[in-house]
Amino acid sequence: MKVSDKMTRNPRLASPDDSIREVARTMAEIDAGALPVSQGDRLVGMVTDRDIAVRAVAQGKGPDTPVREVMTPEVKYCFEDEEVEQVARNMGDIQVHRLPVVNRDKRLVGILSLGDIAMGEGPRPAGEAMAGISRPGGQHSQTGGPRSGPGA
């Protein structure tokens, strides 16, 4: 099955200039833990609820802090025409819960989450991805691992 068959289409976007308060409200409104960050028609980052907690609140930054100060600028993504099972394996390898989905022109067309995979492909691919995501030493590890990659 292709990613385009399971992804969430027309994702809400954040701007680097949005405040973290606005982004948190949007996340609450749509019940999501992450938003792609775009500038013009370019995907420039991802911001997660965890980014807001760890990179803003824990460091004493206020609610008017711009997203650009807390987002993860390195964006991992997948293509809409890739096989879901392969993307699920990749998500486990790179330890992310969700990926922006782009077309071959690299324009954002959706988001693929572990939940989307579990609903479409069953528990095996999603479980395998989760096992990879959960292994120690990921980018949001409490063991002090590196801080690069997408905000997952």
Solvent accessible surface area in square Angstrom, and as a share of the most:
residue,aa,sasa,rsa
1,M,106,0.47
2,K,85,0.36
3,V,0,0.00
4,S,27,0.18
5,D,90,0.47
6,K,58,0.24
7,M,15,0.07
8,T,73,0.43
9,R,134,0.49
10,N,137,0.70
11,P,28,0.18
12,R,108,0.39
13,L,87,0.43
14,A,4,0.03
15,S,36,0.24
16,P,6,0.04
17,D,93,0.48
18,D,41,0.21
19,S,16,0.10
20,I,6,0.03
21,R,93,0.34
22,E,88,0.39
23,V,3,0.01
24,A,42,0.33
25,R,154,0.56
26,T,24,0.14
27,M,11,0.05
28,A,82,0.64
29,E,123,0.55
30,I,63,0.32
31,D,136,0.70
32,A,37,0.29
33,G,17,0.16
34,A,6,0.05
35,L,4,0.02
36,P,1,0.00
37,V,0,0.00
38,S,20,0.13
39,Q,103,0.46
40,G,76,0.73
41,D,89,0.46
42,R,159,0.58
43,L,38,0.19
44,V,25,0.14
45,G,0,0.00
46,M,2,0.01
47,V,0,0.00
48,T,1,0.01
49,D,81,0.42
50,R,75,0.28
51,D,1,0.00
52,I,19,0.10
53,A,51,0.40
54,V,60,0.34
55,R,36,0.13
56,A,0,0.00
57,V,99,0.57
58,A,79,0.61
59,Q,120,0.53
60,G,69,0.66
61,K,68,0.29
62,G,35,0.34
63,P,67,0.42
64,D,102,0.53
65,T,14,0.08
66,P,36,0.23
67,V,0,0.00
68,R,117,0.43
69,E,90,0.40
70,V,1,0.00
71,M,27,0.12
72,T,1,0.01
73,P,78,0.49
74,E,80,0.36
75,V,32,0.18
76,K,81,0.34
77,Y,78,0.30
78,C,4,0.02
79,F,37,0.15
80,E,47,0.21
81,D,64,0.33
82,E,52,0.23
83,E,77,0.35
84,V,0,0.00
85,E,56,0.25
86,Q,88,0.39
87,V,3,0.02
88,A,1,0.01
89,R,107,0.39
90,N,53,0.27
91,M,0,0.00
92,G,4,0.03
93,D,97,0.50
94,I,54,0.27
95,Q,22,0.10
96,V,0,0.00
97,H,60,0.27
98,R,52,0.19
99,L,0,0.00
100,P,0,0.00
101,V,0,0.00
102,V,5,0.03
103,N,35,0.18
104,R,143,0.52
105,D,109,0.57
106,K,116,0.49
107,R,113,0.41
108,L,45,0.22
109,V,38,0.22
110,G,0,0.00
111,I,20,0.10
112,L,0,0.00
113,S,32,0.21
114,L,23,0.11
115,G,42,0.40
116,D,28,0.15
117,I,0,0.00
118,A,41,0.32
119,M,171,0.76
120,G,22,0.21
121,E,52,0.23
122,G,21,0.20
123,P,119,0.75
124,R,130,0.47
125,P,5,0.03
126,A,12,0.09
127,G,40,0.39
128,E,79,0.35
129,A,1,0.00
130,M,86,0.38
131,A,69,0.54
132,G,13,0.13
133,I,19,0.10
134,S,75,0.48
135,R,109,0.40
136,P,122,0.76
137,G,39,0.37
138,G,11,0.10
139,Q,22,0.10
140,H,33,0.15
141,S,30,0.19
142,Q,174,0.78
143,T,107,0.62
144,G,70,0.67
145,G,22,0.21
146,P,98,0.62
147,R,105,0.38
148,S,66,0.42
149,G,8,0.08
150,P,6,0.03
151,G,1,0.01
152,A,16,0.13
